[in-house]
Amino acid sequence: MASNPPQALRLTMTYEGTQIRIAGSERIAMIVPATIATPPEPRQTGYWFEIRDDAGRIVYHRPLHQPIVIDAEAFSPDPKQSITRVPSARREGQFTVLIPDIPDARTFELHGPADPTRPGLVSGTLLSADVDTLRRMKPPAPPQGPGGATPTPPPTTSRGGTS
């Protein structure tokens, strides 16, 4: 008898400045990582996401490690200098989160500081979405190359025997 594997939604988020949006959602067969921390407390700092049920109870949550890039490593040409972090000139990018696609999931919420450059600020709700809407979303479009062209994957070569 065949069993149905656990399902998850892979959400792709994009951000530009302080604006975050969900670019796409894709249903995949996998077990999401377990919740590893106690539920977030009022006035907590940092980033995390929550899945809530109809009654507003948290049914799943996971911390996120600084999903919005605010700086980058910089290497000095002087070997005696250490690696430093420099602020990013442009703040745009994307990140993904995996959420369980469970029957009682109703709302997805992303939490974090209103200003990513001030991670010590008390976190608030940055984004909220209906899980049923996420289930109906399409996966994000593939990245565009120069001139709007879809990048061509590199050619593959086979190893081993000859023909």
N, C-alpha and C positions, 0 to 999 in steps of 0.2 A: 504494500500500500504506500503510495507516494505521500509525502508530507509537504506542506507549504513552508518554505524557508521564511525566517523573519524578514520583514521589509523595513527599509529606512528611506528617508528622503535626503538627498544630497542637495543642500541649498547653496547656490553661488551668490555671494553678496559682492556688490561693487561699491566703492566709495570715492568721492571727490570732495576734498575739504572735509566738512562735517556732515555732508549729505550721504546717507547710506540707503541703498535700495537692493531688493532681491532681483537679480538678473535672470534667474531660472531655478528650476527644481527638477530633479530626476529621481525616480523611484528605482532603488537598487535592492537586490537580495543580499542582506548582510545583517549581522548583529552589531548594533552600535556599542561603543564603549560604555561601560557601566558608570553610573553616577559615582563620583569619587569624593565628594565633599558634602558637608551638611548644607541644607538649603541656605541661600543668601539671607543675610540679616538686614534689617533697615539701616540705612546710612552706610552701607558697605561700599567699598571702592573696588575698582577693577572691572573686568569684562566677564560676562557670562551670558548664557541663554537659558531660557526656561520653556517648557511645554506645560500648558495648563489645561485642565478639564473644564467641563461646563460650569462647575461650581467655583472655578477660579483657583482650585488647588494645584500646586506644582506636582506634576506626575513624572517629570524628568528635568534635569538641569545639568549643565557642564560649565566649568570655568573655561575661559579662552585666554590665551597668552597674547596680549597686545596685537589684535588682528589688524589694527590700523597702523601702518608704518609711519613713524614720525622722524626717524633718523636712520643713518646707515653707518657701517664701519668704514673708517678711512685709514689707509695704510700710508705711512710716511716713507719717503725714499731713504731716509736716514735709518739704518738698522738699529740704532740705539733708541729710537723713538718707539713708544708703545702704540698699539692700535687705539684710535680714539673714535668717538661717535660724533657725527656732525648732523645737524638738522637737515631733513629732506627739503629741497627747494619746492617740490610739488608733492602734494599729498593726494595721490590717487592710486587705486589698485583694486585687488579683489581677494577674497578669502572664501573658504567653504566651511560649512558645518554639517554634521550628520545628525539627524534627529530620528528617533524611532517612529515608524508609521504604525501607531497603535490606535485601536478603536476609540479610546477615550480622549485622544489628543484633539483639542479645539483651537488653542491659541499658541502661537510662537512669539516669544518676546526676546529681543536682544537688549542687553543692558550694558552701560559703560558710562564713562565721563562725557559730559557735553563737549568738552574741549580735549581732544586726544593728547595735546601737549601738556596737559595738567592731570596726570593719572591719579593724583591724590584727591581729586574732587569726588564727592559722593556721587555714586552712579545713579543714573536714571534710565528710563526706557528710551532707547534710541530708535527702535523699530518694533512694530507689532503687526502680526499677520494672522489671518484665519487659516488653520491647517487644511481645511477642505479646499480653499483656494490654492494653497501650495501644491496639493495633490494634483490639481488640474493644470498647473503651469507646465510649460515646456522646458527642456534643458536649455542652458544658455547657448547662444550662437557661438560657433568656433571663432577664435581670434582672427582678426583681419590683418593681412600683411600690408606692405606699402601699396598705395593706390587702391586699397579696398580688396585686393586679391586674397583668397584663402591660401595660407601657406601650404606648400606641397610637402608631404612627409619625405624625409630623406630616403634614398633608395636603400633597399636591404640586399644583403648578399648572403648566400647560403654557405655554410661551412661543411666541410666533410668531403664526401665522395665526388668523383667525377662522373660525367655522363658519357 
